Amino acid sequence: MSTKTDSDELSRWFAEFVVESFRFLKLNGYSSVDSSKDSIRFTSPKLTVEVYRDVRSNEISLQIANPTGTQSFSICELVRLFDGTESARSYRDCAAHTRDGIKEGVYQLALRFQSLIDSPEWSNGDLFARLEVSGKAWAIEYGLETQLEQVRKKLHVAWQAKDYRSVVMLLEPFVSHLSDSETMKLEYAKGH
């Protein structure tokens, strides 16, 4: 069997399972539009849901967009908003290249998405504004984590060299984000 045939078969199975597993969207007033080989869109007056399969990685995922298409957010961003940062960190799209794998991946994605839209928070205010605020907060948190990671590498070197002045300079800007151990190092370095 050629790669082309395999890809076409994967696409056919994907479309079949999306229509079956995301039937709840049609029951909630969404209509199916713009079906293509590896992407199916469901629209309502408030948003568009696109379920898709990346043909290179075989990952199955979805994103939502506002009616004008000017804002779109991934399933991971939805998970972060509704289930928290830790859940979003552990969330992974399913990658499948067999019929059973695609069926299970689409089914699990549909279950996850349905649990989100069935939650009371889904309709609580402007979803897209809340997603935007959540994304900005995550970007700030991620930036801080990245900076702290770099500081901790430099801190290790400065601490080993007993360069307490550098320890203070490295840690003071992050005082409210330090571990207990780092706080103790900072206090010790200030005294020396």
Secondary structure, 3 states (H helix, E strand, C coil): CCHHHHHHHHHHHHHHHHHHHCHHHHHCCCEEEEEECCEEEEECCCCEEEEEECCCCCEEEEEEECCCCCCEEEHHHHHHHHHCHHHHHHCCCEECCCHHHHHHHHHHHHHHHHHHHHCHHHHCCCHHHHHHHHHHHHHHHHHHHHHHHHHHHHHHHHHHCCCHHHHHHHHHHHHHHCCHHHHHHHHHHHCC
